[in-house]
Amino acid sequence: MRLLRSTDLALRVLMRLAVTGDDPAAASTTPRTPATPTTRDVAAAMDVPYTHTAKVVAELQHLGLLEARRGRGGGLALTERGRTASVGAIVRAFEGDGDVVDCEGTTPCPLASGCRLRGALRRAQEAFFASLDPLTLTDIVADPTGPLLLDIARPARTGPPPAGPSTGRAPGSASSGP
């Protein structure tokens, strides 16, 4: 089964908040370093579009898994429900309870009345969700995942190295003059 991008992003946002909530220094990648990261901070740290992240954050807030506060001192924070929610329940909320295949779509399958595949796929889908049900967010960010998330929460500087102080050239660059 393949997860929707929004489901994947929701899980990653929650995981990121779970570890940055425990390490305020990792909360933001911007110079102002708020106590809690903003949607923009999380999107930048995960290198995903802000608009997609904002939609996912709104749904997570609607589900009661995180709080989003606006204004000075605002940001995102996990709720207790977010920390203890079943990963299976989160995935179900984003994926929906629909069948894996659409047998009655615009062109109904001629085998729909006697097909065993639909039931087998439904059982496989439920087994997938059931395997995620016992896991909580706290479980999936336990060592070694949590420390790894903190490392990627602090992105390395990208781009060319800064110019040297007096030459205007990058440090270590060869000189073409006398």
Backbone torsions as a table, in degrees:
resi	resn	phi	psi	omega
1	MET	NA	137.4	180.0
2	ARG	-106.1	130.4	-179.9
3	LEU	-79.0	147.8	171.9
4	LEU	-65.5	152.7	178.4
5	ARG	-59.2	-36.3	-179.7
6	SER	-65.7	-34.7	177.9
7	THR	-67.1	-46.3	178.8
8	ASP	-59.5	-46.5	-179.3
9	LEU	-64.7	-40.6	178.5
10	ALA	-59.2	-45.6	179.7
11	LEU	-64.1	-41.2	-179.8
12	ARG	-68.1	-38.2	176.9
13	VAL	-62.1	-47.0	-179.6
14	LEU	-62.7	-42.7	179.1
15	MET	-62.8	-43.4	179.9
16	ARG	-61.8	-44.6	179.1
17	LEU	-66.6	-32.6	179.4
18	ALA	-63.5	-38.5	-178.8
19	VAL	-87.5	-34.0	180.0
20	THR	-75.0	-24.1	175.8
21	GLY	-65.9	-25.8	178.5
22	ASP	-90.0	-11.6	-177.9
23	ASP	-136.2	86.7	-176.5
24	PRO	-55.9	-28.8	178.8
25	ALA	-64.7	-24.2	-179.8
26	ALA	-94.1	1.2	-173.5
27	ALA	-64.6	-32.9	-175.2
28	SER	-135.2	149.5	174.9
29	THR	-104.6	4.8	179.4
30	THR	-98.3	158.6	-176.0
31	PRO	-60.2	-25.4	-175.1
32	ARG	-75.6	-19.6	176.8
33	THR	44.2	75.0	176.9
34	PRO	-73.4	166.6	178.6
35	ALA	-65.8	-30.5	177.4
36	THR	-129.8	144.6	-178.4
37	PRO	-72.1	153.7	174.6
38	THR	-93.6	170.8	175.9
39	THR	-59.1	-40.9	179.4
40	ARG	-63.8	-40.8	178.0
41	ASP	-60.7	-46.2	-178.5
42	VAL	-64.9	-43.8	179.3
43	ALA	-60.9	-43.8	180.0
44	ALA	-65.7	-43.2	-178.1
45	ALA	-65.3	-31.4	-179.2
46	MET	-96.1	-0.6	178.8
47	ASP	55.6	49.9	176.2
48	VAL	-127.0	155.2	-178.6
49	PRO	-60.3	139.1	179.4
50	TYR	-58.1	-42.7	-176.3
51	THR	-61.6	-41.0	177.7
52	HIS	-65.5	-43.3	-179.8
53	THR	-62.7	-41.8	-179.7
54	ALA	-62.1	-40.0	178.5
55	LYS	-65.0	-43.1	179.6
56	VAL	-66.3	-42.5	178.6
57	VAL	-61.0	-40.9	178.9
58	ALA	-61.5	-41.3	178.8
59	GLU	-68.9	-40.5	177.3
60	LEU	-62.9	-37.2	177.2
61	GLN	-67.5	-42.9	178.4
62	HIS	-59.6	-36.5	179.0
63	LEU	-77.2	-7.1	179.2
64	GLY	80.0	18.6	-177.1
65	LEU	-90.9	-21.4	175.8
66	LEU	-146.5	161.0	175.4
67	GLU	-110.2	139.2	175.3
68	ALA	-122.1	117.9	-179.9
69	ARG	-110.6	135.5	179.9
70	ARG	-93.0	164.0	172.1
71	GLY	84.1	-172.8	-178.8
72	ARG	-59.2	130.7	-179.3
73	GLY	78.7	5.0	-179.7
74	GLY	-81.3	-173.5	179.4
75	GLY	144.8	-166.6	-177.2
76	LEU	-107.1	140.7	176.6
77	ALA	-147.2	141.0	175.6
78	LEU	-68.9	145.4	170.6
79	THR	-90.3	169.1	176.0
80	GLU	-61.5	-38.8	177.5
81	ARG	-60.2	-38.2	178.0
82	GLY	-63.3	-40.8	-179.7
83	ARG	-67.5	-32.4	-173.4
84	THR	-106.0	-0.7	-178.6
85	ALA	-65.1	146.5	175.8
86	SER	-69.1	133.2	176.2
87	VAL	-61.0	-37.1	176.9
88	GLY	-60.4	-41.0	179.0
89	ALA	-66.9	-38.4	178.3
90	ILE	-64.7	-46.1	179.8
91	VAL	-63.1	-43.0	177.1
92	ARG	-59.2	-41.9	-178.4
93	ALA	-61.5	-37.3	-179.4
94	PHE	-86.4	-35.2	-177.5
95	GLU	-83.2	-27.7	-175.9
96	GLY	84.1	169.9	-177.5
97	ASP	-99.0	11.2	-177.5
98	GLY	-65.2	161.6	177.2
99	ASP	-67.5	154.3	178.2
100	VAL	-64.6	-37.1	177.9
101	VAL	-117.2	150.4	-180.0
102	ASP	-104.3	94.0	-176.7
103	CYS	-79.0	-18.7	-178.0
104	GLU	-116.6	32.6	-179.2
105	GLY	-68.2	-155.3	-178.3
106	THR	-62.0	-32.2	173.5
107	THR	-118.6	93.5	-177.4
108	PRO	-59.2	144.0	178.9
109	CYS	-70.8	131.7	179.7
110	PRO	-68.2	-15.2	-179.8
111	LEU	-92.7	-1.2	-172.0
112	ALA	-51.6	-37.9	-175.8
113	SER	-73.0	-24.6	-177.2
114	GLY	-128.6	17.2	-175.3
115	CYS	-86.2	136.8	176.7
116	ARG	-95.5	-13.9	-176.9
117	LEU	-63.8	-42.6	-178.1
118	ARG	-58.4	-46.2	178.9
119	GLY	-65.2	-39.3	178.9
120	ALA	-65.0	-41.5	178.8
121	LEU	-68.0	-36.0	177.3
122	ARG	-64.5	-42.4	177.7
123	ARG	-65.7	-37.9	178.1
124	ALA	-65.1	-40.7	177.8
125	GLN	-62.6	-44.5	178.6
126	GLU	-65.1	-36.7	177.1
127	ALA	-65.0	-37.7	177.0
128	PHE	-61.3	-51.2	178.8
129	PHE	-62.0	-42.2	-178.8
130	ALA	-61.7	-33.7	179.0
131	SER	-70.4	-23.2	178.4
132	LEU	-91.4	-19.2	-175.9
133	ASP	-56.4	-42.0	-177.5
134	PRO	-73.4	-13.9	-177.3
135	LEU	-85.1	139.9	173.2
136	THR	-114.0	170.1	177.4
137	LEU	-59.6	-40.2	177.5
138	THR	-58.2	-40.3	179.0
139	ASP	-63.5	-43.0	-173.0
140	ILE	-81.6	-8.3	174.5
141	VAL	-107.0	7.9	176.2
142	ALA	-65.8	162.5	178.1
143	ASP	-52.1	138.1	8.0
144	PRO	-93.0	-0.3	-174.8
145	THR	-65.7	-45.5	-177.7
146	GLY	-54.4	-53.1	178.6
147	PRO	-61.1	-34.9	177.1
148	LEU	-65.4	-40.4	177.6
149	LEU	-63.2	-37.4	178.0
150	LEU	-66.0	-36.1	178.3
151	ASP	-65.3	-41.3	179.5
152	ILE	-79.8	-12.1	176.8
153	ALA	-72.5	-17.2	178.4
154	ARG	-114.4	81.7	-175.2
155	PRO	-62.4	143.9	178.0
156	ALA	-72.3	153.3	178.7
157	ARG	-65.9	134.9	178.1
158	THR	-114.5	164.8	178.6
159	GLY	102.2	-179.2	-177.5
160	PRO	-70.8	154.6	178.1
161	PRO	-66.1	155.8	179.5
162	PRO	-64.6	151.9	178.9
163	ALA	-67.4	151.8	177.9
164	GLY	-65.0	159.8	-173.3
165	PRO	-62.8	-38.6	-173.8
166	SER	-120.2	-19.9	-174.0
167	THR	-92.5	-19.4	-176.0
168	GLY	79.3	-1.6	178.4
169	ARG	-103.1	157.7	177.0
170	ALA	-64.1	144.8	178.0
171	PRO	-55.9	134.4	177.4
172	GLY	87.3	-1.5	-179.0
173	SER	-78.6	148.8	-178.1
174	ALA	-74.8	148.3	178.4
175	SER	-93.7	137.5	178.3
176	SER	-100.7	-3.6	-178.2
177	GLY	-96.9	-176.8	-178.6
178	PRO	-65.1	NA	NA
